[in-house]
Amino acid sequence: MKIRHLLAAAVAAVCLHAAVSAPAQAQDARPLKFGYILAPDSQLGAGAAAFAAALEKQAPGRYKIDQFPNSTLGGEVEMIKGIQIGAVDLAFITGAPLPNFVPEAGVINIPFLFRDTAHAYAVLDGPIGQDLLTKFAAKDIVALAWGENGMRHLTNAKRPVTTPADVQGLKLRTPQSEVIMAGFKALNADASPLPFPQLYDALKAGQFDGQENPIATIIASKFDQVQKHLTLTAHVYDPAVVVVSPDLWAELSDTDKTAFTAAAKAAAAASRTYAAEAEAKGVAQLEKAGMQVVRTVDRAAFAKAVEPAMPALEAKFGADLVRQIRSAQ
């Protein structure tokens, strides 16, 4: 009887240990803050979800990705500052605000620089784009992979835009990018920057006539509720970059750094897929919601209209680099 009692006690002890240690193991997963400005149902949200899934596969049970969508951690400038000081672990940041921290990245914002997304992928996934990623380290930002926000298109609540002349005088919100703003000022728009979290309310209040963003962003942010007209200008290709706090990065083992890099590449691919699907199907969705769409514009005419901005931009980023990007295949 004593032996049976001892065995029972041993079994009970093992069960108790298992009951305690299982949650403890789950709690051992390090929580990480992953911020982005859009809704979970967006190109950035798709990327964040793919990052979490890929990291769990690469480093099972070691990290827990807590997503903070909808600018919960602030606008993109604020999130990047949080990355720099370690208050934010990871973020998926669109291309427009990057020159505020890494001036060289501003070259990507030049209007009509890219022919299409395939051209943009060739540049960003090639030597030029990969070299740009290395520039972030000097600014206390670890940049892992280029994903996608999308081709930016023009919306407004005032009138259809079919030619460059139709842009003249429109009060347009631009992102916090001097390069994008320079392009619209060349078109004689009344352009000024505003952080993205404030944009919907500003449009609703009539502070601006219009704005410009990718189709996926227009849908995710419900801009069709405050904008009447959409013109498929495709004037700027806007990437997104997965960034990591240097504090977190320094604590990772080489194995985990490899896992994070692989997860970032998965995030990049997922964001590109989502943005491409939105570009292909989302225009009809916006039309159904009541937007009037100008599907075809003379992009060459728009590009010619922004040429007055080009000498200063080429002086800023280097005419040779601009030519290399334009000629990339």
N, C-alpha and C positions, 0 to 999 in steps of 0.2 A: 504494500500500500504506500509505503513511504516513497518507493521508487516512482510509482505512478504519480504521486503528488508532486515529486520533484520534476518529472517530465512535464506535467501540466503547467507547473510554475514556469518552467523554461520556455514552453510554447507561448504562454501568455506574455512573457517578457519579450520574446521575439516579435510577437504581434504588436505589442505596445511600441517597441522600437520602430517597427515598420510604419505604424500610424503616425509617429512623430517625425520620422526622418523623411517620409515622402513629401509632406508640405515643405519641410526645411530645404529639400533639394530644389523644389520649385522656387522657393524664396531665394535660393542662391543665384538665380538668373539675375543678372545686373540690369536694372531698368535704365533705358536710354530715351531721352526726349528727341523726337524727330518732328521738326516743324515745317510747315509750308502754308502758303497764303490762300489756297483754294479749298473747295469742299473735298471730302473723301472721294466722291464720284467725279473725278477730274483726272487729267493727265498726271498731275503731281500726286494725287491720291493713289492712282494706280501704281506709280513708281514706288511710293512709300510702302504699299502693301507687298509689292514684289521684293523690295529690299528686306522686309521683315521675314518673308517666307524663305528667301534664299539664305539669309543669315542663320535662321533656325536649322536649315539643312546643312550648312557648312560648319556651324558651331552649336550643335544641339544642346539646349538647356542652359547655355551660358549667358545669353542676353535676351532681354524682353524689350521690344520696340514699342514705346508708347507714342502714338501719333497725336500731334497737335495741329489739326487742320484749321482752315478759316482764320488765319492770322491770330490764332490764340496766343502765340508767343510774340506777337507784334508784326509790323510790316517787315519786308525783306531786309531793309537797312538795319532795323533793330535786331532781326534774327542773326544777321551776319556779325554784328557787334557782339551778340550773345555767344556765337561760335568762337570768336576771338578770345573772349575771357573765360570760356568754359561753362557759361550759364546754360547754353544750349549744346546738346551733344552732336546732333545731326540736323541737317536741313536740306531741302530741295529748293534751290533758289533759281529764279528765272534770270535770263541774260541781261535784262535792261538795267538793273541796279549795280551790276558787277563793276563797271568802270569807276564807281565811287571808291572802290577798294583796290582794284587791280586795273589801273588805267589802260594797260595793253588790251584787256578784254573788250574795250569799247569798239574795237575795229569790227566786231561781229554785229554791232548795232547799225552799221552804215546802211541807209536805205538802198534797196535794189542791188545789194551786193551779191546776193545768191540768186541763181536762176530758179531753183526749186529745192525741195528737201534733200533729194539725192545729192545735189551739189554741196549742200550744207554738211551732210554726213561725211562726204569725201574729205572736206576740209577739217572738220572737228575730230574725226577718227584718224586722220592722218597726222603727219609731223607738225603742221601748224597748230592744230587744236591740242595735240598732246603737249606741245611746248607751252602753250598758254596755261595748261593745268599746272605746270611746274611753277608758274609765276605767283600762284596763290600762297605758297609756303612763306615767302618773305613778308606777307601781310598777316601772319598768324592764322591762316586758313589752310586746311588740308582738302584739296579738291580731287575727287576720285574718278568721276566719269561725267561725260556730257550726255544728258538726256534732252528732253524736248518740252518746251512750252507750246511752240507751234508757229506757223506763219501768221503774222499780225495783219488784221483787216480793219477797215475803218467803219465805225458806226456813228450815227448822229440822229438827233430828233428834229432836225430843221428841214432838210431837203435831200433829194437824191444827189449823190456825187457820181458823175460819170466822166468828168474831165478834171485836170488839175485846177482849172479856173473855179470849179465848184467848191474847192476847199477854201478859197480866199475868204477871210473874215470869220470863218467858223471858230468858235471858242472850243478848243480841243484840250482835253487832259492828256498829257503824256506821262509815261513813267519817269522815275527819277534818273533820266538818262539825257545828258546834254547832246549826245549824238542824235538820238531820235528826235529831240526837240529841234535841233538845227535843221533837220530835214523838213519838218513841218513849217518852220519859219521861212524856209526857202519857198514854200508853197503859199506864203502869205497868210497862213492860219494864225489865229490868236492862240498860240500854244503855251501852256504852262504846266509844270509838274505837280503831281499830287500823289501821296502814298496810296497804294492799292486799297487798303482797308477802308478808306474814306470815299472811294470812287462811287459806289452805288448811290449813297445818300446825296453826293454832290450832283450826280446826274438827275436824280429824282427832284432835287431842289432847283434845277435849272442853272446851277453854277457854271456848268459847261454844256455846250451843244452836243458834244460828242467825245469819243475816245477811240482807242484802237487796241485790239487784242486778238488772240487766236480764237477760232470758232469754239474750241472746247472750253475756253475760259468764258466766252460770251454766254454759252449755255449754262455752265456750272454756276456762274455768278448772276444768272437771270437778268442780264442786261436788256433782253428783249422786252422786259416790262417797263423800261425807261428810255428805250431807244427805238425809233421808227424805221430808220434806214440802215442798210448794211451794204457796203461796197467791197467786193473781193479784190482789194488792192495788192495783197501779198507783198507789202512794201518792205517788211523786215522779217527775216527768219529769227525767231527767238529760241535759243536753247534753254536748257535748265541744267544746273550742275549740282551733283550730290557733294556736299561739303561736310567735314567732320571737324570737331574741336581739336586743336593741337594737344590740349591737355589729355583728352581721351586717347588720341592716337599714340601719344608717348607711352601710355600705360599698356597698350596692346602688345601681345607677343607677335613674333613674325608670322606665326600660323594664323592668328586672328586678324592681322592686317591683310593677309591674303584673302581671308573669308570676307572681310568688309569690302575689299576691292571687288571681289566677285559679286557680292550683293549689290554694290553700286552699279555695276554693269547690268545686272538684271533689272534694277530700277530704271536705268536709262532706256533699255530696250522696251520695257512695259510702257513707259511714258510716250515713246515714239509710236508704238502701236496704237495707243489710246488716241493720241492727237491725230494720227492719220485716219482712223475710223471716224473721228468727229469731223474732220475736214471733208471726208467723202459723204457722210450721211447727215451731218448736223445742219447744213444750210437749208435743206428741205424741212427739217424740224423747226428752224427759226422762221421760215416762211409760213409754216402751218400755225405758228404762234402769233403771226400777224406782221412780221417784219417785211418791208419791201426791199428786195435784193437786186442789186446791180451785179450780175455774175461776171460780166466781161468788161474789162477796161483796157485801154491802150497803155500797158505798163511802160513801154518805151517813152511815151509822152510824159508820164509821171516821172520817170527816171531823168529825162531831159530837164524837167522843171526843177528838180532838186540839185542839178549840176552846180548852181552857184555856191552850194555848201561844200562841194567836194575839195576845192583847193585847200581850205583850212583843215579838213578831215585828213586829206593825204599828207599834209605837213605834220599833223599830229601823230599819225600812226605809221607813216612811211609809204610813199607811193609804190615802192617795190613790193611791199607786203600786200597792199591792196590789189596790185596787178596779179600777184601769185594766187591770191584767193579767187579773183575773178576768172582766172584761166584754169583753175583746178578741175580735174575730170574725175 
